[in-house]
């Protein structure tokens, strides 16, 4: 019984595929406002609402 060989599985283990990190989506997270030429971050609701007003000025940020 000790001289019997166990068949080896030559297939590699299955590995789950990983998605790309969200940081690579930056191309779609902002746009340039056609009215005031300011970059609008679509992830910031305040900026989106501000830049929907007709004839608005560039938004001032609190630093």
C-alpha positions in Angstrom: 0.0 0.0 0.0 2.9 2.4 0.6 4.2 1.8 -2.9 1.0 3.0 -4.6 1.1 6.5 -6.2 -1.6 9.0 -6.0 -2.6 10.6 -9.3 -1.6 14.3 -9.4 -4.0 16.9 -10.6 -2.1 19.0 -13.2 -4.7 21.7 -13.6 -3.9 25.0 -11.9 -6.3 26.3 -9.2 -9.1 28.5 -10.4 -8.6 32.1 -9.4 -11.4 34.7 -9.4 -11.0 37.6 -11.8 -10.6 41.0 -10.3 -12.2 44.2 -11.5 -10.2 47.3 -12.1 -10.2 49.8 -9.3 -12.7 52.7 -9.5 -9.9 55.2 -9.9 -9.6 54.2 -13.5 -13.1 55.6 -14.2 -11.9 59.2 -13.9 -12.6 59.9 -17.5 -16.3 59.8 -16.9 -16.4 61.5 -13.5 -16.0 65.1 -14.6 -16.7 67.5 -17.4 -15.9 71.1 -18.4 -18.9 73.5 -17.9 -19.7 75.2 -21.3 -20.9 78.4 -19.4 -18.0 79.1 -17.1 -15.2 76.7 -18.3 -14.8 75.2 -14.8 -14.3 71.5 -14.3 -17.4 69.9 -12.7 -16.9 66.8 -10.6 -20.0 64.6 -11.1 -19.4 62.9 -7.8 -20.1 66.2 -6.0 -23.9 67.0 -6.0 -23.3 70.7 -5.1 -21.2 71.2 -8.2 -23.7 69.5 -10.5 -26.6 71.6 -9.2 -24.6 74.8 -9.4 -23.6 74.3 -13.0 -27.1 73.6 -14.1 -28.2 77.3 -13.4 -28.2 79.4 -16.6 -25.7 82.2 -16.7 -23.9 81.2 -13.5 -20.4 82.2 -12.4 -17.6 79.8 -11.5 -18.2 78.1 -8.2 -16.1 79.3 -5.3 -14.7 76.5 -3.1 -14.1 76.7 0.7 -10.5 75.8 1.4 
